[in-house]
Amino acid sequence: MLGCPAVKPRASLDRCFQQQLYYSAERMPPFPRLPVVLPDYDAELVAQQRSAIRSAMLLAAPILVAFTLLDRAIAPAAWLSLLVVRLLAASMLLAVGRAARRSERPERLAFAAVAIVCATIEVCVFATGGVRSPYLSANVLVFAGIGILLPITTRQAVGMYATALVIAVAPILPGLHRVDLLPLATATSYLMTVAILGVAGARLQDNLRRGEHRARIEIARQIGVINLGTLAGGLAHELASPLTFVGLGLEMLESSPLDRENRERVVSARSGLSKMREILAAMRQGARFANGDLRDVVVHEEVDQALTLVAQRLRSANVTVVREYAPNTPLVSCQPTLLGQVLVNLILNAVDAMAGRKDSRLTLRVRGQPDHAVVEIEDTGPGVPEDLRQRIFEPFFSTKGEKGNGLGLWISSEIARVHGGSLTALPGAKGALFRLSLPVEPPAAAISAA
């Protein structure tokens, strides 16, 4: 191999091993380009708010000044004074827009902008008739602008609408006459209704943004898995030959006369080398994603490969793994990488569910049925409530809060579905039990839809 001598004394073996490493490095494929890490939702929202506030201020400032034409028609005596107020408020809004470019807390600037606009309207209210002024209802425009122009969270929406409502109504209350109660109540009811609708809309939009953000993270993760699969396959292929030479060297050392201590070291090294070969085999298995061809696989071997890939996670979580493989399980025709993705996802979910629990045990069962092969993954965690056993397979539904993206189980169930099988959640003896059922011969139409 690569010009190495057939008979390899120790010095020759060393030279050949170095030569093999050199050729492997020369042939090593370039690393795939991994996706850029996406910012978290809060950081992304801050960036969106900066841009939205700048645009909103550029729009609000000229509109605020343009209403001076209405001032001249309603209160000609106070027109010039109100124009000065409007120009001052417009300049303050433009200053807010400039400050938003580098602000770490742009929502505070949004609060300030709302206060500026509402205070300007309130000055116009007092200058044009008080509670009966047509400008009192003009606060509806501010409320609409908050909901339409600003991407905000539900809490921020409640704060902004409450601020606007207080500025619009509170200054009128002192000295209010009985005859003015109905007009004020009418205007306030309109504003409160718009505020409630605005908060509901902000919550809906916030949930949609969060869902889109989770989807982008999941897409980036899937691309990363594919790229890492390419890298893993290349590394596994290139490292196989150097490991073979290491194995030959260890065999030669073991066959030579050694004392007991050194022989134990060699045996331990060979054991570690065997483990490395198992991991490389799993990496090669994980790299089979490119052509999407169906292959006949032994299900329990795929389960073992998935366990190998997450072995470190299982050890660090102190999880005991129990294998219950029935003999004569039929072969399953599937895309091995997709099956591996489902198994790894289910195993990691089980590990997360058992976090912090004593005597964590993960049981994996493989058995055959007349037309299906069944894999069951059971944990000793808290289990899945009955009312959630269907919902957990919906996209963006997660029981992990912000730690989960709500797509893992949905993708896993879709992979099972396109193979003509199913993934279901059932109650286990102590925790949750997920059952993956795959037909021995999946329908061709289903696979073509994958």
Residue pairs with C-beta under 8 A, 6 or more apart in sequence:
1 20
1 241
2 16
2 19
2 20
2 23
3 19
4 12
4 16
4 19
4 20
5 12
5 16
8 16
8 248
8 252
10 249
10 252
13 245
13 248
13 249
13 252
16 245
17 242
17 245
17 246
17 249
20 241
20 242
20 245
21 242
24 238
24 239
24 241
24 242
27 238
28 234
28 238
29 230
29 234
31 231
32 227
32 228
32 230
32 231
33 227
34 224
34 227
34 228
35 220
35 223
35 224
35 227
36 220
37 220
38 44
38 213
38 216
38 217
38 220
39 47
41 209
41 210
41 213
41 402
44 213
45 151
45 153
45 209
46 104
46 105
46 106
48 151
49 100
49 106
49 107
49 110
49 150
49 151
49 152
50 100
50 101
50 103
50 106
52 149
52 150
52 151
53 96
53 97
53 100
53 106
53 109
53 110
53 113
53 150
54 97
54 98
54 100
54 101
55 149
56 97
56 113
56 145
56 149
56 150
57 93
57 94
57 96
57 97
57 100
57 113
58 94
58 97
59 149
60 93
60 113
60 117
60 145
61 90
61 91
61 93
61 94
61 97
62 90
64 86
64 89
64 90
64 93
64 117
64 120
65 83
65 86
65 87
65 90
67 86
67 124
67 138
68 79
68 82
68 83
68 86
71 78
71 79
71 82
71 83
71 86
71 124
71 127
71 128
72 79
74 128
74 134
75 82
75 127
75 128
78 127
78 128
81 127
82 123
82 124
82 127
85 120
85 123
85 124
86 120
89 116
89 117
89 119
89 120
92 116
93 113
93 116
93 117
96 109
96 112
96 113
96 116
99 109
100 106
100 109
103 109
107 152
107 156
110 146
110 150
110 152
110 156
110 160
111 159
111 160
111 163
114 142
114 146
114 160
114 163
114 164
115 163
115 164
115 167
117 142
118 139
118 142
118 163
118 164
118 167
118 168
119 167
121 135
121 138
121 139
121 142
121 168
122 167
122 168
122 171
124 133
124 135
124 138
125 131
125 133
125 135
125 136
125 172
126 133
126 171
128 134
128 135
130 172
130 180
131 172
131 176
131 180
131 183
131 184
131 187
132 180
132 183
136 168
136 172
136 184
136 187
137 187
137 190
137 191
139 164
139 168
139 191
140 190
140 191
140 194
142 164
143 161
143 164
143 191
143 194
143 195
143 198
144 194
144 198
146 152
146 157
146 160
146 161
146 164
146 198
147 157
147 197
147 198
147 201
147 202
150 160
151 205
151 206
151 209
152 160
152 202
152 206
153 202
153 206
154 199
154 202
154 203
154 206
156 202
157 198
157 199
157 202
157 203
158 199
161 195
161 198
161 199
162 195
164 191
164 195
165 188
165 191
165 192
165 195
168 191
169 184
169 188
169 191
172 184
176 184
211 396
211 406
214 396
214 405
214 406
214 407
215 395
215 396
215 405
215 407
217 405
218 405
218 407
218 411
225 341
226 289
229 286
229 287
229 289
229 337
230 287
232 283
232 284
232 286
232 287
233 283
233 284
233 286
233 287
233 288
234 287
235 280
235 283
236 280
236 281
236 283
236 284
236 287
237 284
239 280
240 280
243 273
243 276
243 277
243 280
246 273
247 270
247 273
250 266
250 269
250 270
250 273
251 270
253 266
254 263
254 266
254 267
254 270
258 266
278 308
279 308
281 305
281 308
282 305
282 308
282 309
285 302
285 305
285 336
285 337
285 340
286 305
286 309
286 337
286 340
287 337
288 295
288 335
288 336
288 337
289 335
289 337
289 338
292 335
292 450
293 335
294 333
294 334
294 335
294 442
294 447
295 333
295 334
295 335
295 336
296 331
296 332
296 333
297 331
297 332
297 333
297 334
297 336
297 339
298 329
298 331
299 329
299 331
299 332
299 366
299 373
299 375
299 438
300 323
300 325
300 329
300 366
302 336
302 339
302 340
302 343
303 323
303 325
303 343
303 364
303 366
303 375
304 323
305 340
306 340
306 343
306 344
306 347
307 314
307 321
307 347
307 364
309 340
309 344
310 344
310 347
310 348
310 351
313 348
313 351
314 321
314 347
314 351
314 362
317 351
317 354
317 355
317 360
318 360
319 351
319 354
319 360
319 361
319 362
320 359
320 360
320 361
320 362
321 361
321 362
321 364
322 361
322 362
322 363
322 364
323 364
324 363
324 364
324 365
324 366
325 365
325 366
325 367
326 365
326 366
326 367
326 368
328 368
329 366
329 367
329 368
329 373
330 368
330 373
330 440
331 373
331 440
332 339
332 373
332 438
332 439
332 440
333 440
333 441
333 442
334 419
334 438
334 442
335 419
335 447
335 450
338 415
338 419
338 450
339 415
339 419
339 438
341 411
341 412
341 415
342 412
342 415
342 416
342 423
342 436
343 375
343 377
343 436
345 408
345 409
345 411
345 412
346 377
346 412
346 434
346 436
347 362
347 364
347 377
349 408
349 409
349 434
350 362
350 377
350 378
350 379
350 381
350 431
350 432
350 434
351 360
351 362
351 379
352 400
353 379
353 381
353 382
353 431
353 432
354 360
354 362
354 379
354 380
354 381
354 431
357 380
357 381
359 380
360 379
360 380
360 381
361 379
361 380
362 377
362 378
362 379
362 380
363 376
363 377
363 378
363 379
364 375
364 376
364 377
364 378
365 374
365 375
365 376
365 378
366 373
366 374
366 375
366 376
367 373
367 374
368 374
369 437
371 439
371 440
372 421
372 437
372 438
372 439
372 440
373 437
373 438
373 440
374 435
374 436
374 437
374 438
375 435
375 436
375 437
375 438
376 433
376 434
376 435
376 436
377 433
377 434
377 436
378 428
378 429
378 431
378 432
378 433
378 434
379 428
379 430
379 431
379 432
379 433
380 428
380 430
380 431
381 430
381 431
381 432
382 431
382 432
383 427
383 428
383 430
383 431
383 432
384 392
384 399
384 425
384 427
384 432
386 427
388 399
389 424
389 425
389 426
391 397
392 399
392 409
392 425
393 409
393 410
393 413
393 423
393 425
394 406
394 410
395 406
395 407
395 410
396 405
396 406
396 407
396 410
397 406
397 410
398 404
398 405
398 406
409 423
412 423
413 422
413 423
415 450
416 422
416 423
416 436
416 437
416 438
417 423
417 446
418 446
418 447
418 449
418 450
419 438
419 439
419 442
419 446
419 447
419 450
420 438
420 439
420 442
420 443
420 446
420 447
421 436
421 437
421 438
421 439
421 442
422 435
422 436
422 437
423 434
423 435
423 436
423 437
424 434
424 435
424 437
425 432
425 433
425 434
426 432
426 433
426 434
426 435
427 433
